[in-house]
Amino acid sequence: MLEYIKLILSKVSFSKELFEKELRKAIQMLVPTEVEQLKSWCYAKFSHLYEEILNRNFGGELSR
């Protein structure tokens, strides 16, 4: 499921609104360990575009 969600987020990344909508749905569907994996992946791939959205939906920056 996580790989499918990554595919969806990549495909909707052209739209801020769609990206956030799909991200919210993904966070609700995944188990906590998968959410952490998704969080890491999202920050690595999309923080340059959507850092504010990521912070809002994941509750802050990625811990390093």
Buried (B, 14 or more C-beta within 10 A) or exposed (E): EBEEBBEBBEEBBEEEEBBBEBBEEBBEEBEEEBBBBBBEBBBEBBBEEBEEBBBEBBEEEBEE
